[in-house]
Amino acid sequence: MWEEPYLETCCRSTLHRLLLCGDAGRPTGLRDQPCLERLERMGFVRLREDGRFVITDAGMTRHRLEIGPTG
């Protein structure tokens, strides 16, 4: 984990919100857009063709490491 890129608090919060959204994802144009784009560059989220961000497997793994297990 120490070799992983640092996630700012805002990005960790965005990653958690994205996980809570599930398959619905999060649309573009929200206040956390910069974090969503940063997380996309890191490979933790992806932008679907319908314009909504969803969490990737790498994002799920990072969420477990930084925020904790869900469920």
C-alpha positions as CSV (number, residue, x, y, z in Angstrom):
1,M,0.0,0.0,0.0
2,W,2.9,2.4,0.6
3,E,3.8,2.4,-3.0
4,E,0.2,3.3,-4.0
5,P,-0.6,6.9,-5.0
6,Y,-2.0,9.0,-2.2
7,L,-5.7,9.7,-2.2
8,E,-6.8,13.0,-0.9
9,T,-9.7,13.0,1.6
10,C,-12.1,14.4,-1.0
11,C,-11.1,11.5,-3.4
12,R,-11.6,8.9,-0.7
13,S,-15.1,10.3,-0.1
14,T,-15.9,10.3,-3.8
15,L,-14.7,6.7,-4.1
16,H,-17.0,5.7,-1.2
17,R,-20.0,7.6,-2.7
18,L,-19.3,5.9,-6.0
19,L,-19.3,2.5,-4.3
20,L,-22.7,3.3,-2.6
21,C,-24.2,4.3,-6.0
22,G,-23.5,0.8,-7.4
23,D,-24.5,0.1,-11.0
24,A,-26.3,3.4,-11.2
25,G,-23.0,5.3,-11.1
26,R,-22.5,9.0,-10.7
27,P,-23.2,11.5,-13.5
28,T,-20.8,14.0,-14.8
29,G,-21.2,17.7,-13.8
30,L,-21.3,17.2,-10.0
31,R,-19.1,19.0,-7.5
32,D,-16.8,16.0,-7.2
33,Q,-16.1,15.9,-10.9
34,P,-12.4,16.7,-10.4
35,C,-12.1,13.8,-8.0
36,L,-14.0,11.5,-10.4
37,E,-11.6,12.4,-13.2
38,R,-8.5,12.0,-11.0
39,L,-9.8,8.5,-9.9
40,E,-10.4,7.6,-13.5
41,R,-6.8,8.5,-14.4
42,M,-5.7,6.2,-11.5
43,G,-7.9,3.4,-12.9
44,F,-10.2,3.3,-9.9
45,V,-13.3,4.4,-11.8
46,R,-14.3,4.4,-15.4
47,L,-16.7,6.7,-17.4
48,R,-19.4,4.7,-19.2
49,E,-20.7,5.6,-22.6
50,D,-23.9,7.0,-20.9
51,G,-21.8,9.6,-19.1
52,R,-21.8,8.0,-15.7
53,F,-18.8,7.1,-13.6
54,V,-18.7,3.6,-12.0
55,I,-16.1,1.9,-9.7
56,T,-13.7,-0.6,-11.2
57,D,-12.3,-3.7,-9.6
58,A,-9.1,-1.8,-8.8
59,G,-11.3,0.9,-7.2
60,M,-13.1,-1.8,-5.1
61,T,-9.7,-3.1,-3.9
62,R,-8.5,0.4,-3.0
63,H,-11.8,1.1,-1.2
64,R,-11.2,-2.0,1.0
65,L,-7.7,-0.9,1.7
66,E,-8.4,2.7,2.5
67,I,-11.9,2.8,3.7
68,G,-12.7,-0.7,4.8
69,P,-15.0,-3.6,3.8
70,T,-18.6,-3.0,2.9
71,G,-21.6,-5.0,3.8
